[in-house]
């Protein structure tokens, strides 16, 4: 039986070895003036299952672009330390939304060591660590509020998800869909090392564990987990996607009281991308005050 939780799977790897370029990095004046050849090896940890199924370049990491980034950094402004250069290459690779971790080895085979040697290498490893916002909702079962609390506990146990904080719980009248009971709603803010697609798959697995089925759009449900935002809007960590299967940030979050009210309650300084603007969640609350979002208890 396959593992029900994709977050527990080790990511796959893409490895680039022997990428070379001429650069002017080093402490000595002659290193900066004359330059020398550098080499770099890059190991990317990526979930490749979706790309393997779709045969679509958009579902994987374009390693030609990763290599081009590394060459641009090697050929770029002179740095005294190769430790600085290797960190810049790792950060550039990790900025790609599907990369969960990267290991970079920088080779300086012509370093002025002063004794016979074969190579000098510096190796760094960097892992994704970005904030994430998840909306929780439920309106089936004997106690939907208890469902949300148990779901938040489950999220806290997922590999790759940490610092999980659950907002106060709210009750909301259903919006759209067939006639159905009121919802219990909440927001979880956390940090994640998972790429957005793998995190979404993990959320769907948790929903399934709580008996969620997807038969009627906007219908009643035992548990709904929506990925609202990944990363910090306006910064390199922000994940933006117009893929119809995972749109980020969530395209309707800015107009949903059951998202904005609990989000503001757990993080008064929260911001959300709305089109080309980054807007404080607090500034959006007036537009949703008539949506029947009520504090529970």
Secondary structure, 3 states (H helix, E strand, C coil): CCCCCHHHCCCEEEEEEEEEEEECCCCCHHHHHHCEEEEEEEEEEECCHHHHHHCCHHHCCCHHHHHHHHHHHHCCCCCCCHHHHHHHHHHHHHCCCCEEEEEEEEECCCCCCCCCCCCCEEEEEEECCEEEEEEEEECCCCCHHHHHHHHHHHHHCCCCEEEEEECCCEEECCCCCCCCCCEEEEEEEEEECCCHHHHHHHHHHHHHHCCCCCCCCCCCCCCEEEEEEECCCCCCCCCCEEECCEEECCCCHHHCHHHHHHHHHHCCCCEEEECCEEEEHHHHHHHHCCCCEEECC
